[in-house]
Amino acid sequence: MSNDRAAELPSPELLWHRAATLAAWGTEQVLPEHNYAVDSVGVRSEDVGNGWWALSWVEGGRAVMYGLDNDYSDTISLSPPLDLLAGGPAWLPWPWLERLITTEVVGFVYWWDGGAWAHAPYPPEAHDDGVGSIVPVDDDPVEQVCAALVDDGADPARVADSRAAHGRAAAASFADRPVLPAGQGEPSDRRVPCDLPEQHAAVLAAGMRGAAERDRAEPPGGAAQRERLVEWVRDNGVPEEGRTVLAAAFVDSRDPHYGQGQDGFQDVLRRRLFGEVLELLTAVREAEADQESGRWLYMRVTVTEDGSTVERAYDCLPHWWPATRSLVAALPGTVRAEMAARAPAWRPEWAALADEGICRDGAPAALCRVDALPPFVRPKRPGR
């Protein structure tokens, strides 16, 4: 995918010449602008405190550019985590890039196929990946260094001579530049760093959203408790076009990020429910519990003039729960505890996504693609 940022980037040849010129110059004296160096994988700029960018060549006259702007790379905090390699061509040095992304915080990855820059699809909330502020797109960094040296009192003629000499050195180094071997296609088991609790929650929600409910019989117990809950919803539920509704998600008190000292429930805006409705939901959930198949995680009660409907979700994030990336919809600690309490045969295939190891080992790349995510919407507040 190319976009305006990609179209504005200079060619890798020009980026290399500028950066390699400064890298050669920097071996002679300390420069007032950025630190550049050529190493075994390419050329890299370190803008201390602000970020970094680097360029590596790949077999076949191709290149990859990658880096981070500490202030402007929105891409590093998205939930689910953004897969910066999604849609990448087969020739990308996949194993090398995976190691890079898992050992450093990276805010952007661009690839050059010999004619144009491109990058992974971004969701609309990724307003800036940082490339425009950390990579010299418009202003020649060599010009900036020359001007800064002259401003510091250096002789303009000597600065010009140094620029020419190190420019020639950069041009000569192009023939001997390091080149990474081309890849053989995207690995099928690729994972994406998932460092933040909210990113883990969003990955779990993506996995649960695509699942289905197992066939279950109507809970044999809890009729009296359900009737009391229905009456409460009739009197206190959220009005929605001729009906009143209560939708609630269970929260385990042991959840390290969302528990608050006692088991509870939250609504679609992630607000905790208290008082009588908390007692009623707890009573229904306990009365309907099954030792083998466990307890539900989500419930929706709908009351109309003609009657009432009680819907439960044990094994998925139900279709009636808002599809949004702006609020946490699935709670890893809560889901993990529920799955541990069930018989193994009643644990869905996605249950491993609740494991704490996701934050250590990364999330499946398939759940971090933009086209796999729900729309970026914010649920309306009840009554609006």
VENFENHU-V163136 format. One record per residue. N is the residue number from 1. RES is the residue in one small letter. NEAR is the number of other C-alpha atoms within 12 Angstrom. Layout:
BEGIN
n=(N;N)
res=(RES;RES)
near=(NEAR;NEAR)
END
This chain:
BEGIN
n=(1;2;3;4;5;6;7;8;9;10;11;12;13;14;15;16;17;18;19;20;21;22;23;24;25;26;27;28;29;30;31;32;33;34;35;36;37;38;39;40;41;42;43;44;45;46;47;48;49;50;51;52;53;54;55;56;57;58;59;60;61;62;63;64;65;66;67;68;69;70;71;72;73;74;75;76;77;78;79;80;81;82;83;84;85;86;87;88;89;90;91;92;93;94;95;96;97;98;99;100;101;102;103;104;105;106;107;108;109;110;111;112;113;114;115;116;117;118;119;120;121;122;123;124;125;126;127;128;129;130;131;132;133;134;135;136;137;138;139;140;141;142;143;144;145;146;147;148;149;150;151;152;153;154;155;156;157;158;159;160;161;162;163;164;165;166;167;168;169;170;171;172;173;174;175;176;177;178;179;180;181;182;183;184;185;186;187;188;189;190;191;192;193;194;195;196;197;198;199;200;201;202;203;204;205;206;207;208;209;210;211;212;213;214;215;216;217;218;219;220;221;222;223;224;225;226;227;228;229;230;231;232;233;234;235;236;237;238;239;240;241;242;243;244;245;246;247;248;249;250;251;252;253;254;255;256;257;258;259;260;261;262;263;264;265;266;267;268;269;270;271;272;273;274;275;276;277;278;279;280;281;282;283;284;285;286;287;288;289;290;291;292;293;294;295;296;297;298;299;300;301;302;303;304;305;306;307;308;309;310;311;312;313;314;315;316;317;318;319;320;321;322;323;324;325;326;327;328;329;330;331;332;333;334;335;336;337;338;339;340;341;342;343;344;345;346;347;348;349;350;351;352;353;354;355;356;357;358;359;360;361;362;363;364;365;366;367;368;369;370;371;372;373;374;375;376;377;378;379;380;381;382;383;384)
res=(m;s;n;d;r;a;a;e;l;p;s;p;e;l;l;w;h;r;a;a;t;l;a;a;w;g;t;e;q;v;l;p;e;h;n;y;a;v;d;s;v;g;v;r;s;e;d;v;g;n;g;w;w;a;l;s;w;v;e;g;g;r;a;v;m;y;g;l;d;n;d;y;s;d;t;i;s;l;s;p;p;l;d;l;l;a;g;g;p;a;w;l;p;w;p;w;l;e;r;l;i;t;t;e;v;v;g;f;v;y;w;w;d;g;g;a;w;a;h;a;p;y;p;p;e;a;h;d;d;g;v;g;s;i;v;p;v;d;d;d;p;v;e;q;v;c;a;a;l;v;d;d;g;a;d;p;a;r;v;a;d;s;r;a;a;h;g;r;a;a;a;a;s;f;a;d;r;p;v;l;p;a;g;q;g;e;p;s;d;r;r;v;p;c;d;l;p;e;q;h;a;a;v;l;a;a;g;m;r;g;a;a;e;r;d;r;a;e;p;p;g;g;a;a;q;r;e;r;l;v;e;w;v;r;d;n;g;v;p;e;e;g;r;t;v;l;a;a;a;f;v;d;s;r;d;p;h;y;g;q;g;q;d;g;f;q;d;v;l;r;r;r;l;f;g;e;v;l;e;l;l;t;a;v;r;e;a;e;a;d;q;e;s;g;r;w;l;y;m;r;v;t;v;t;e;d;g;s;t;v;e;r;a;y;d;c;l;p;h;w;w;p;a;t;r;s;l;v;a;a;l;p;g;t;v;r;a;e;m;a;a;r;a;p;a;w;r;p;e;w;a;a;l;a;d;e;g;i;c;r;d;g;a;p;a;a;l;c;r;v;d;a;l;p;p;f;v;r;p;k;r;p;g;r)
near=(25;23;18;16;28;30;20;19;31;27;30;37;29;23;37;44;35;42;43;41;41;44;36;34;35;26;18;14;18;17;30;25;27;30;33;37;30;33;21;16;25;33;40;34;37;27;26;17;13;22;30;36;42;42;43;40;40;31;22;17;26;32;40;46;46;41;40;38;32;28;21;25;32;26;35;37;30;39;41;49;45;48;44;43;46;36;28;31;27;21;31;36;32;33;25;23;38;30;19;25;30;24;16;20;28;39;43;48;47;46;41;35;28;19;19;25;30;35;35;30;30;37;29;20;23;25;18;28;39;33;40;28;27;36;41;32;23;19;18;22;33;38;23;22;34;30;23;21;25;19;14;14;13;19;16;18;15;15;28;21;16;27;32;23;20;28;27;20;26;31;24;17;25;28;15;17;28;22;24;26;24;26;22;16;18;25;24;12;17;28;34;39;41;37;31;24;32;29;38;44;42;42;51;46;41;42;36;38;29;24;22;19;26;18;13;20;12;14;25;15;18;22;19;16;23;33;23;23;36;33;26;27;32;27;19;21;27;28;20;18;14;15;23;29;34;41;40;44;45;45;42;31;21;22;27;20;22;31;24;18;13;21;27;35;38;34;34;34;25;28;21;23;27;18;13;18;31;26;22;29;43;34;25;32;35;25;22;30;25;24;18;18;27;30;38;42;42;40;38;34;36;35;31;23;12;11;17;24;25;28;28;37;33;35;35;33;38;32;24;25;33;31;30;29;34;26;30;36;48;50;44;43;32;38;46;30;29;36;33;24;21;24;16;17;15;26;30;30;21;29;35;26;36;37;28;29;19;31;29;19;23;36;40;32;34;29;38;40;31;31;21;28;35;31;18;23;16;18;23;16;15;19;14;9)
END
